[in-house]
Each structure stands twice: as C-alpha cells, then as structure tokens.
Amino acid sequence: MKGPLPAELRDSHEELGRNLDEFGETLEALVTDVVRDGQRNGEFRTDRCPVDLAAVLVSGFLAPLIYTP
C-alpha cells in the first residue's frame, strides 16, 4: 500500500508499517479485481483505472482504523 498511512506508521512503528504495506497490497489487489469486474458489468464508473479506484477505496477503509482521536 502506498501513501501517507504506511509512511507515517513506519516512522513510529516500523513493523506495523511493514505489515500494513503487505495487507494493503493484498487488499488492493482483491478490490482491483472486484472493481474491474464491476466496470465490465456496468456497475462501476469507467472513467478511472480500476487500480486507482481500488487504492482510494482501501485507503478510505483503512484510514479510520488507523487514525484515532
């Protein structure tokens, strides 16, 4: 998983950041397949790449789990 979430975690919790990278990459691959199928079936927007849409969805899912008040 790319972006600020794992990068911030690596700074303070190196192992957690690595684990998040692996989990995020796996989750993004799964969600990419779902988005790609949804685009083929006309259920999801097609003006964006499935990989990019999956990255946004996964980041949006993980952010509230990591950033706590």
Secondary structure, 3 states (H helix, E strand, C coil): CCCHHHHHHHHHCHHHHHHHHHHHHHHHHHHHHHHHHHHHCCCCCCCCCHHHHHHHHHHHHHHHHHCCC
